[in-house]
Amino acid sequence: MSWQLRRLPVCASTELELDRWLAQRQGLGLPLAKLAVQAGRQRFGHGQQGRPWQSPAGGLWLSAAFPWAGALPSSAALGLAVAVGLAQQLEQLGVPVQLKWPNDLLVHNRKLAGLLPRLRLRGGSIRWAQVGLGLNGCNRVPAAAISLAQALGARRCHPQARPQRLLIRLLAACDWASAHANEPELVRSAAEARLWRPVAGWPHGGDSWQVVGLDGSGRLRLALGNRQVALQRHF
């Protein structure tokens, strides 16, 4: 199944555009397909918990929907699966990617990309996977972030950091995630191998906890002395 792609020079949000496209297809009775909306720039993009998602020209701003063969509760964690797939793509360029649980990709402790994953459900069944992604390519970034161009050592832009090159890698990452929906342990171990473990500890409940790893459902395991907790994953 090949991808169907809509490219927009600018939009309010690729998530809203994708939702409209999905609703139109459902109204026409069309079967599930692999769909992606890419924008050169978003005016009102948002990330986790509705936080503003800065998306200037030069980065990759995309929302995708695709089949997901996993079944609740044994499905692989969608956000981790896409993050692992994208990390593998970027590692081919020699970029050392770490996964900041639950849905960010870091390079040298600076944010390179963020994911907004969602499993669309009907009753207890998964209808499809949906993910929004922002990936810094050749765009300007704040001090706490990094662009792929910078990670590749370019002062301005790098051919591999251009949005159209990144689009191919992201769609391949979604394909990898979809292909491994029924392999949660493979996804978990691949994510844990790349897991960001801050030296200063993970802030939780007013304390700094040590990152232990990921459990079988993709939750983040933390330890503080003899105490352990597992933070609930995001799909």
C-alpha positions as CSV (number, residue, x, y, z in Angstrom):
1,M,0.0,0.0,0.0
2,S,1.6,3.3,-1.1
3,W,1.2,6.6,0.7
4,Q,-1.3,9.3,-0.4
5,L,0.2,12.7,0.3
6,R,-1.2,16.2,0.5
7,R,1.3,19.1,0.5
8,L,0.2,22.5,1.7
9,P,2.4,25.7,1.7
10,V,0.8,26.8,4.9
11,C,-2.0,25.7,7.1
12,A,-3.4,26.1,10.7
13,S,-2.5,22.6,11.7
14,T,-1.7,19.4,9.7
15,E,-3.7,17.5,12.4
16,L,-6.8,19.4,11.5
17,E,-6.3,18.9,7.8
18,L,-5.7,15.2,8.2
19,D,-8.9,14.9,10.4
20,R,-10.9,16.6,7.7
21,W,-9.4,14.3,5.0
22,L,-10.2,11.2,7.1
23,A,-13.8,12.4,7.7
24,Q,-14.3,13.0,4.0
25,R,-13.1,9.5,3.1
26,Q,-15.3,8.0,5.8
27,G,-18.3,9.9,4.4
28,L,-17.6,8.5,1.0
29,G,-17.2,5.0,2.3
30,L,-13.5,4.7,1.2
31,P,-11.3,2.0,2.7
32,L,-8.5,2.8,5.1
33,A,-5.4,4.0,3.4
34,K,-2.0,5.4,4.3
35,L,-2.5,9.2,4.3
36,A,-0.1,12.1,5.1
37,V,-0.5,15.9,5.2
38,Q,2.7,17.9,5.0
39,A,2.8,21.7,5.5
40,G,5.6,24.1,4.7
41,R,4.6,26.0,7.8
42,Q,1.9,25.8,10.4
43,R,0.2,28.8,12.0
44,F,-1.3,27.0,15.0
45,G,0.5,23.7,15.5
46,H,0.3,22.0,18.9
47,G,2.0,19.3,20.7
48,Q,1.5,17.3,24.0
49,Q,-1.2,18.8,26.3
50,G,-2.0,21.5,23.7
51,R,1.4,23.2,24.0
52,P,2.2,25.5,21.0
53,W,4.3,23.8,18.4
54,Q,6.6,26.2,16.6
55,S,6.8,25.2,12.9
56,P,8.6,27.7,10.7
57,A,9.6,27.1,7.1
58,G,12.5,24.7,6.6
59,G,11.3,22.0,9.0
60,L,9.2,19.0,8.4
61,W,5.6,19.4,9.8
62,L,3.5,16.4,9.0
63,S,0.5,14.3,10.2
64,A,0.0,10.7,9.1
65,A,-2.6,8.0,9.4
66,F,-1.9,4.4,8.7
67,P,-3.1,0.8,9.5
68,W,-2.2,-0.6,12.8
69,A,-2.4,-4.4,13.2
70,G,-1.8,-4.4,17.0
71,A,-4.6,-5.2,19.4
72,L,-5.1,-3.6,22.8
73,P,-3.6,-4.1,25.4
74,S,-0.8,-6.1,23.7
75,S,0.0,-3.6,20.9
76,A,3.4,-2.0,20.7
77,A,3.5,1.6,22.0
78,L,2.8,3.7,18.9
79,G,4.9,6.7,19.9
80,L,7.9,4.5,20.8
81,A,7.5,2.5,17.5
82,V,7.5,5.6,15.3
83,A,10.4,7.2,17.4
84,V,12.5,4.1,17.0
85,G,11.7,3.9,13.2
86,L,12.8,7.6,12.8
87,A,15.8,7.1,15.0
88,Q,17.0,4.3,12.8
89,Q,16.5,6.5,9.7
90,L,18.6,9.3,11.2
91,E,21.3,7.0,12.5
92,Q,21.9,6.1,8.9
93,L,23.1,9.7,8.5
94,G,25.5,9.3,11.5
95,V,23.3,11.3,13.9
96,P,23.3,10.0,17.5
97,V,19.6,10.0,18.4
98,Q,18.2,9.5,21.9
99,L,14.6,9.0,22.8
100,K,13.3,11.3,25.6
101,W,10.2,9.4,27.0
102,P,7.5,9.5,25.9
103,N,7.6,11.2,22.5
104,D,10.7,13.4,21.8
105,L,13.9,12.8,19.9
106,L,17.1,14.4,21.2
107,V,20.6,15.0,19.8
108,H,23.3,16.1,22.2
109,N,20.5,16.7,24.9
110,R,18.7,19.1,22.5
111,K,15.3,18.5,21.0
112,L,15.4,17.5,17.3
113,A,11.8,16.2,16.9
114,G,8.5,15.7,18.7
115,L,5.7,13.2,18.2
116,L,2.0,13.4,18.9
117,P,0.8,9.8,18.6
118,R,-2.8,8.6,18.8
119,L,-4.5,5.3,18.3
120,R,-8.0,5.7,16.9
121,L,-10.4,3.3,18.6
122,R,-13.8,1.9,18.1
123,G,-14.9,0.0,21.2
124,G,-11.9,-2.0,22.2
125,S,-10.5,-2.3,18.7
126,I,-7.9,-0.2,17.0
127,R,-9.1,1.4,13.8
128,W,-5.9,3.1,12.7
129,A,-2.8,4.8,14.0
130,Q,-2.3,8.6,13.7
131,V,0.8,10.6,14.4
132,G,1.8,14.2,14.1
133,L,5.4,15.0,13.9
134,G,7.6,18.1,13.9
135,L,11.2,17.6,12.8
136,N,13.7,20.4,12.7
137,G,15.5,20.3,9.4
138,C,16.9,23.6,8.0
139,N,14.8,25.9,10.1
140,R,16.0,28.2,12.9
141,V,15.6,26.7,16.4
142,P,15.6,28.0,20.0
143,A,18.7,27.4,22.2
144,A,17.2,24.2,23.8
145,A,16.6,22.6,20.4
146,I,18.8,21.5,17.4
147,S,18.1,21.2,13.7
148,L,19.2,18.2,11.7
149,A,21.4,20.6,9.6
150,Q,23.2,21.6,12.8
151,A,23.5,17.9,13.9
152,L,25.1,17.2,10.5
153,G,27.6,20.0,11.0
154,A,26.1,22.5,8.5
155,R,26.1,26.2,9.3
156,R,22.9,26.8,7.3
157,C,21.4,23.8,5.5
158,H,22.4,20.3,4.5
159,P,20.9,18.4,1.6
160,Q,19.8,15.6,3.9
161,A,18.1,18.1,6.2
162,R,15.7,19.5,3.6
163,P,12.0,18.7,4.2
164,Q,11.5,16.6,1.1
165,R,14.4,14.3,2.1
166,L,13.1,14.1,5.6
167,L,9.6,13.2,4.3
168,I,10.9,10.0,2.8
169,R,12.6,9.0,6.1
170,L,9.5,9.8,8.2
171,L,7.2,7.8,6.0
172,A,9.6,4.9,6.2
173,A,9.6,5.3,10.0
174,C,5.8,5.0,10.0
175,D,6.0,1.9,7.8
176,W,8.5,0.4,10.3
177,A,6.2,1.1,13.2
178,S,3.2,-0.3,11.4
179,A,5.1,-3.5,10.5
180,H,6.1,-4.0,14.2
181,A,2.7,-3.2,15.8
182,N,2.5,-6.8,17.1
183,E,6.1,-6.9,18.4
184,P,6.0,-4.8,21.6
185,E,9.1,-6.4,23.1
186,L,11.2,-5.7,20.0
187,V,9.9,-2.0,20.1
188,R,10.5,-1.7,23.8
189,S,14.1,-3.1,23.7
190,A,15.0,-0.9,20.6
191,A,13.6,2.2,22.4
192,E,15.3,1.3,25.7
193,A,18.6,1.0,23.9
194,R,18.2,4.6,22.8
195,L,16.6,5.9,26.0
196,W,17.7,9.3,27.3
197,R,18.9,9.0,30.9
198,P,19.6,12.5,32.3
199,V,22.6,12.7,34.7
200,A,20.7,15.0,37.0
201,G,17.8,12.6,37.2
202,W,14.2,12.6,36.1
203,P,12.0,15.1,38.0
204,H,8.9,13.4,39.5
205,G,6.9,14.3,42.6
206,G,9.4,17.0,43.6
207,D,12.4,14.6,43.6
208,S,15.0,13.6,41.0
209,W,14.7,9.9,40.1
210,Q,17.0,7.7,38.1
211,V,15.8,6.3,34.8
212,V,15.8,2.5,35.0
213,G,14.3,1.7,31.6
214,L,10.9,0.8,30.0
215,D,8.5,-1.9,31.1
216,G,6.7,-4.2,28.7
217,S,3.9,-1.7,28.0
218,G,6.2,1.2,27.3
219,R,6.0,2.9,30.7
220,L,9.0,4.7,32.0
221,R,10.6,3.0,35.0
222,L,12.1,5.2,37.7
223,A,13.9,4.5,40.9
224,L,14.7,6.5,44.0
225,G,16.5,4.5,46.6
226,N,14.3,1.4,47.3
227,R,11.3,3.1,45.7
228,Q,10.3,2.4,42.1
229,V,7.5,3.9,40.0
230,A,6.4,3.5,36.4
231,L,5.0,6.5,34.5
232,Q,2.1,5.8,32.2
233,R,3.0,5.8,28.5
234,H,1.3,8.0,25.9
235,F,0.2,6.1,22.8
